[in-house]
């Protein structure tokens, strides 16, 4: 069961960047819960975090597999990462872009972290059954 971080908790950034690569090839199911936790921010700035995949951990696709909604405030945001449609992806990593506008200092500042947790098969079965019952 994979339970790890893509960006360490309370990482402070002021420019775009990438987190370390994380191997996900050992996952039983290829469905994960991502959690973005923005803990500090200054006014008039934005943060965009996406997740990219790689077959070898060296060459990364230019297009993100999944992207969190753009953030302007401190908050915690969950997002589903489903890799079943990407069988070649064995590694993932977070990428972030930051922007700042308005008055004051022009350098953005964010403190955030991103966690990756494999969703257990029993939870997926239960959710699928509930969805079918509602349909």
Order of alpha helices (4+ residues) and beta strands (2+ residues): beta-beta-beta-beta-beta-beta-beta-beta-beta-alpha
